[in-house]
Amino acid sequence: MNRMSMMEQTNLAGEDEDEMYSGFNDYNATLDTDDLQHDESFQKAVMRTSHGRRPPPTGKIPGTAAKGRGAMPSSMGRLTTGQAGGEMARPMTAVRAAGYTSFGNRGGGFDPLNQSGPAPPLEPKPEDTPEEKIKQLEKKVNELIEESCFANSTGDLSLALEKAKEAGRKERVLVRQREQQSMGDSINLDLTYSVLFNLANQYAANEMYNEALNTYNVIVKNKMFSNAGRLKVNMGNIYFKQRNFPKSIKFYRMALDQVPNAHKEMRTKIMQNIGIVFTKMGQYNDAITSFEHIMSEAPSFKTGFNLILCYFALGDREKMKRAFQKLLTVDLKVDDEDKYLAHSDDKQYNLVVEVIKNDSLRQNERARKYEAENCIKTAAKIISPAIEPTFASGYDWCVDQVKNSQYLDLAHDLEIDKAIMYLKQKDFNQAIETLKSFEKKDSKVASTAATNLSFLYFLENDMAQADKYAEVAMQADRYNPSALVNKGNVLYTKGDFEKAREFYKEALQNDSSCVEAQYNLGLTNKNLKRLEDALDCFYKLHAILRNSPQVMYQIADIHDQLEDTAQATEWFMQLIGVAPTDTSVLARTGEIYDNEGDKSQAFQYYYDSYRYFPSNIPVIEWLGAYYIDSQFCEKAIHYFERAAIVQPNQVKWQLMIASCHRRSGNYQQALETYKHIHRKFPENVECLKFLVRICSDLGLKEAQEYATKLKKAEKAKELKDQRASSGTRRGSGRAKREGSAGSDRETSAGGSRKPSSKGRRSGGNRLDLDDDGKPYQVSNKQEIDSTYSDPLGPQMERPKTAAAKRNEHDELFDEDVGDDLLPE
């Protein structure tokens, strides 16, 4: 029927030629869409398409359409607005397009398929299908690899290895599942490679080298992995760590053969490794071949420095010179430093400079510049004594070469290094002359030289010159912390602690990381009895130098002076953990326990101190007193004999030995000991008294003879005391007693005892004899000498450039906490 109507409406050529546009206004029933929503076959076809699964149009928003009429959604998802009644709707835009009118009240929204209802729910994904399980397992393996890498980056190597092993196990399960599902052709080789490579790396990081090598072999021997041959570099690195140098070279060369020539950087690094291994093996000629090839293709500072070392090992002077000149031609590849300078008239540029002056690129440039300067200066130090008859002439040649190169700024640093070499050779006059030559140079170099001169004069105890050059250094560069520290040290030795304190504080304001200024400021506060301020300084320093024995001792000592025994004991225990063989620290800890009444703990630390230093008289004295208190006189004899060996001219120890023999009931041995003492010290009154008493007790005839000698000795002693008292000042009335055990009540073993300058509490025990010859204990203000109680000396400032940090290693005068301590 439709076909017939179409034929009727069709006009053949030649018919009605006068009507060219006839037929355009005729209605074609084929294009009628009114009945499509009732056509079931058409609706089913539409439901299978993406259009049928789309959600319905957005519902009407109240107030945006006319009553009872739906507004058709726009192409942008907005609803048009309309007016009530049959009036024409307001246009969507402010300017109405020509020939077009927007009617929002033309009925409901465009919904030819009558789908204005809610969208059907999404079909749930089937999670139990084999493909989905394999996909989830792959995802889990990748997550484990990432977790392993993150754990390695944070230093948790054991966790990284565990995650890598778990990833390997799950990857094998994944492969088996693919094979069971006949999906072997779709095995993810990249995932297998990642699992094995990560596992090998984690084995190597945990120093499980055999397991790492086995895993690398699995990757290398599998022909399905492309470019796996370069992993032989990693295998060569493992053999290098195992010091299996021949195999290391073998694998490096195999890797070099498999790296294409286009990868020049990779090939250069492998050849660098080969040269280093040859150097380790002592095959310097083979190493030189590798290094020379690298210097001709892609020169670098490390390679040039290694080449100089090889020539130095062979003793080839001319080639050392040529290699040094070649080193100076290496391009640093760092942009001009001027771009980091601020411009006074361009605020926008200054903001940019503020951002980039310490960014990662700038830090990388500083690191490369520091590496270059370090290689050049170290090479000059090494070859200077070898290329010329004297190291001075060799240094002069190196300085001349540097002056003619792009690294002109290093020339002054090399000259200062030359002065330091003089110091290492104990040629102080030449060092001083070299440093004095910098006085008229630019401010930075002059400040460095003056700082070192101040240091040298301080070591020679020439405080006037040390003070003079400290002032010169500060005038040249007031912000030089080393110069300020030297000035403070000069004032410290003069006892002007207040002024010294100000200079130390100024040095810290200029450089908060100056540990020398921080340490000396703490000691200055300690001398000024500002113990809390001193403690604060040393706590700050402890945060920087975690295991410094000097700092830990000062903290413990200040706590002891503040009578905080618990904290003092805790810090001394930590100090013993860092310096377990320091005898003075062990004795000081024993002293604290003794003051607290814990004799057993005190004995343990005193005994440990005695084991490391068996000639310390105060420790020996305390141990002897401890055994006498414990009624073990026989054991005390051993310590008094040791003291008698250390101080053979002190009669006290001999008398203590005899007294111990007598108390233990060995009278015959006691008598022999007293006779020996009398022969060595015939005028000793105490010895004669004991001889008279013991001979009388034993009924010996020598008692009368010793009694006569005793009377003569007492008379001689009285005359001696009278002469001594007449020579003293009027009113003193004290006679000095010498040569007896009683004299030891006022002096320590070996001489008079100095008063404590640290305000310590009494510690230790000292033995003496009573009138009956029995030993007893006398509390004594005993001071245990300390190794760590003095301030740092002046600082030798190392030559350094603006872009490089200080390089203190391998230098004689290092800015370290323990160097150059001032006498207290």
ABEGO torsion letter per residue (X at the ends): XAAAAAAAABBBBGBGAABAABGAABBBAAABAAAAAABAAAAAAAAABAAAABBBBBBBBBGABBBGBBBBBBAAGBBBBBBBEABBBBBABABBBBGBBBBAAAEBBBBAAGAABBBBBBBBBBAABAAAAAAAAAAAAAAAAAAAAAAAAAGBAAAAAAAAAAAAAAAAAAAAAAAAAGAAAABBAAAAAAAAAAAAAAAAAAGBAAAAAAAAAAAAABAABBGAAAAAAAAAAAAAAAGBAAAAAAAAAAAAAABBAABAAAAAAAAAAAAAAAAAAGBAAAAAAAAAAAAAABBBAAAAAAAAAAAAAAGBAAAAAAAAAAAAABBAGBBBAAAABBBAABAAAAAAAAAAAABAAAAAAAAAAAAAAAAAAAAAAAAAAAABABAAAAAAAAAAAAAABAAAAAAAAAAAAAAAAAAAAGBAAAAAAAAAAAAABBAAAAAAAAAAAAAAAAAAGBAAAAAAAAAAAAAABAABAAAAAAAAAAAAAAGBAAAAAAAAAAAAAABAABAAAAAAAAAAAAAAGBAAAAAAAAAAAAAABAABAAAAAAAAAAAAAAGBAAAAAAAAAAAAAABAABAAAAAAAAAAAAAAGBAAAAAAAAAAAAAABAABAAAAAAAAAAAAAAGBAAAAAAAAAAAAAABAABAAAAAAAAAAAAAAGBAAAAAAAAAAAAAABAABAAAAAAAAAAAAAAGBAAAAAAAAAAAAAAAAAAAAAAAAAAABBBGAGBBBBBGBAAAAAABBBGEBBBBBAAGBBBBEBBBBBBAAGBBBBBBBBBBBBBAAABBBBBBBBBBBBAABBBBABGBABBBBAABGBBBX
